[in-house]
Amino acid sequence: MRTTLDNFDLEPAGGEESRGGFLGLALVALAVGAGTALLFAPVEGAKTRELVGERLRDFRGDAEGAIARVQRELGRRDARRRRERRSSALLGLALGAGVAALLLPQSGPETRRKLSEAWRRRKGEVDEVVDRVVREPQPEPQPAS
C-alpha cells in the first residue's frame, strides 16, 4: 500500500494547544527530576546544599582568578600596542625626515623662507575671500514649501 506524504502535517493544529502541551511536559519533567533526586540523593538535603554551595564558591573563586588573569593579559597587550604605535610613529618620522633631507632641492633655511612666503600669500588670499563674503549681502533663504 502506497502512502502519500504530501498532506502529512508535523505541527498540531492550533497554536494554543501546543503551548499547553509544552507546559505540561515541563511540569512532568520537573516532577520526574525531583523524584529521581529524592530517590538517589547520596546525602541529606542540608549536606547536599552545603556541598553545592562550597563548589559554587570554589567555582566563583576560580572564575574571579581567571577574569583577573584575562584583564592583566589585556592590559599587557594594550600597553604593547601603544609601544608599537609609538615606535612606528618615531620610525616613520625618522624615515620621512631622512627622505626629505635627501630629496630636498634647497637648503633648510631657503625652504622655510619659501614655505613662509607661500603661507603668507595664501593667508592673504583667504582673508580677501572672507572680507568679500562678509561685505556682500547674502541671498534671503527661500521658505520651505
Sequence and secondary structure as in RCSB ss.txt:
>XXXX:A:sequence
MRTTLDNFDLEPAGGEESRGGFLGLALVALAVGAGTALLFAPVEGAKTRELVGERLRDFRGDAEGAIARVQRELG
RRDARRRRERRSSALLGLALGAGVAALLLPQSGPETRRKLSEAWRRRKGEVDEVVDRVVREPQPEPQPAS
>XXXX:A:secstr
     TT   S S HHHHHHHHHHHHHHHHHHHHHHHHHH SS HHHHHHHHHHHHHHHHHHHHHHHHHHHHHHH
HHHHHHHHHHHHHHHHHHHHHHHHHHHH SS HHHHHHHHHHHHHHHHHHHHHHHHHHHHS         
